[in-house]
């Protein structure tokens, strides 16, 4: 092992030193706490929860790895990598579209030929796609001509909501990515409108994103499921919002979760503070999809109400109107309209609480983190 007490010269050696130093600390933590080595074994956990100090080690290692990757590839290699990213979703999309992860069990091998036949796709094309998935660490390849589950594919097979998220990204959002610049060229002026977007060009529609989805029940259900999953992702889980505000001080107040989708946060809020009266509002088709969760007993004491948040708020004797991960989806002018729609209903002392993304000041985060946010 390298001597971590010696500071190397040269940028790439400094970065390698940072990586080794921080990964060594994480490895020590895992060993001292009897945790398994990190791997892509099918039974590996989706992620390892680290204490604050070890999490800081992880972020420092990832930051150094990101910069080292750029330096080692060089400008040409890095540009080639960016171009290649345009195709990375192809195999993941195929895994979703053809239900690849459900065609064989964890621990089972499946031939590329059998998968192609089951999917109704010629063997040559399916083999190319699945080899791409293997190269992207989405599947394992125990021997030539066969694939099996790794941690990523096993997770997809075991989580319908995660599969819905992949499907929504690949089929609702990804097609619009290539239309961003054409949309800017077609509609260069402000204010930005929700009908002047890359999605409108990709879908050949004049309807805003959410209205277009509303006319397609399977897409509506899939998107709502994906958003429910997002609210359980690290940093987005309900506990993050529960800890960020003194909900206990509200006593038996009424809280309306405006645009609350399937009620993930609302249910968590009600479980922790049962004296609160909690209501979820969303579009009729979203509410209809959410009812299955509520009927299953996941939301005892939480009410559902159909409401378009651009229309005047119908509930008036309310203490808190809560917007979680809503406003980032809309141009500023439309955010103003959403909030203005509350005005007729606001009683003295009523609160509006926002819990949403904020884009960090440029350079305030490591570039690999800023890249994900932007």
C-alpha positions, 0 to 999 in steps of 0.5 A: 500500500502507498505511504499516505504520509507522503504528499505526491507532486503532480496533479494526477498523483495528488488526486490518486493520493486523495482517492486512496486516502479516502477509500482506505478510510471507508474500507476501514469503516466497513471492516470495523463494523462487519459490513461486506465489501462493496460489490455488484453481487445481486444480493448487494444493498442498493446503497451503503449508508455511511456516517457523516465522516465516512460520507465526507470521505466518499464525496472527496473520493468521488470528486477526485475521481471525477477530475482524474478521469478528465485528466487521464482521458484528455480533452479529446477523450473527454469529448468522445465520452460526452458524445458517447453518453448520448447512447447510454440510455439505449440498453437501459431503455431496452431493458425496461421496454422488453422487461428483460429483468423479469425474464430470468430469476436472480441466480439464473443464467439466460442465453441471449438467444432465448431472450431475443426469442422471448422479446420477439427481436432478432438475435443479432440486435438483441445481443448487441443491446444486451452486450451494451447493457453488460458494458454499462454494468446493468447486467452480468455476463457469467459466460459468452452468450449468456447474461445474469443479474447483477445488483443493478438489474436485480434492483430493477426486477425487485422495484416496480417503482424504480422500473417506472422511473426508468421508463418515464425518463426513457420514454417521457423525458429522454426524447425531449433532450435532443430537442432542447436547442431546436426549442430555444431556436424556435422560442428564443424570447422570455417569458418561458412558456410551458407550451414552448418546450423541447417536450412540445417539439418531441411529442408534436403537441401544444399541451404542457407536459403534465396536460399531455400526460394526463390524457394517457392513463398508463403514462400518468400512473407511471409518472406518479409512481416515479415521483413517489420513488423520487420522494424516497431517494436519498436527500428527497425522502420525506424525513428530509422535509419532516426534519426541516420544519417544526411541524409539531408546533402546528398541533392539530392544524390542517395541512394541504399537500398541494400537488402531493401526487401519491401522498408519500410525504403526506402519509409520513407527516400524518404518521409522525404527527397524527393530530394534524389533519392532512389533505393531498391535492392533485389532478383527478387522474393522479388522485385516481391512481393514488387511491389504490395506495390509500385503499391498501391502508398506506394512508390512514387519516390522509384525505385525497382531493382533486384540484388543479393548482392553477385554479383558485384554492377551494379549501379555506380553513387551512393552516399550511399549504405545502408545496414539495418539489412542484415549482421547479417544474414551472417557469417563474411566471407560472410559479407566481400564478400557482401561489396567487391561486391561494390568495382568495383562500388564505386566512390570517396566519396561514402559512405557505411552505415550499420545499424544492430544488435550488440551483447552487451558485456556480462553483459552490459544489464539486463539478460532478455534483453540480453537473447532476443538479444542472 
